[in-house]
Amino acid sequence: MSKICEVTGKKVMFGNNVSFSINKTKRRFDVNISKKRFYVPEEGKWVTLNVSSKGVKIIDKKGISAVLKESRAKGLID
């Protein structure tokens, strides 16, 4: 499962661990991704999406149909 939100397009970021002595080593900032199923009443079927916690909040606010339409326009979903 790739670490990309299918609603917001968020992906992993990279940065540094900085120690007390200011030594820097590379690290990853992973996105809080979870696989969720949503029912789309217009299509009459269930859709499984990899969404971040922010993506779930957006779906709650706008509705699944509007979010799917936007995501397909952006190219995040097939």
N, C-alpha and C positions, 0 to 999 in steps of 0.2 A: 504494500500500500504506500503510494507516494505521499509525502507530507505536504500536500497542497489542498487548500480549502476550495471546494467546487462552487462556493457562493461568493466569497470575498476575494479569492485568488491569493490569499496569504500563503507564504512558504517559509522555509527555514532561513534564518539569518545567521551570519557568522560574526564572531567578535573575539575578544581576548579575556582570559582569566588573568587578573592582575593581582599578584601577591603583595604582601607587605613591603617586600624589598623591590617592588615594581618590576619583577620578572613577568614577561607576558608569554602566555601559551594559548594556542588557538582553541576555541570552543564553539559549540553550536547552540543556537537558541531555537528549539523546536516549537512548532505551532501546536496548540491544544486541539488535535484532530480526533474526531470520533465518527464512526460509521453509524448513520441513522437512517431509518425508513420513514418516509412521509407518504401519506395517501393524497393523491391528486384527484379531486372529485370530477374535474372536467374531462380527464382521460379515463377515469374509472379504474385506476391501477395504483400500485405501490411503487415508489421510486426510492432507491437506496443512494444516499449521497455521503461523501466524506466531507464533513463540515466542521469548522471551528466553533468554539463557544459563541463567538461574535456572530457567526453565520446563523446559528440557531436563533439568536435574538432577532436578527434581520428577518428570518422566515416568520417568526411570531408576529412581527410588526407589519410586514407587507403582505404576507400570505404566500403559500408555496407556489401558486400559479404565476404570480408576478415575478417572483425570484427566479423560477425556472426559465421564464421568458428572457429576463435580463442576462442570466448566466449563459444561455444558448447564444445570445447576441454577442457576448464577449468572447465566446469560444471556449469557456471553461468546462462545458458539458457537451457531449455528442448530440 
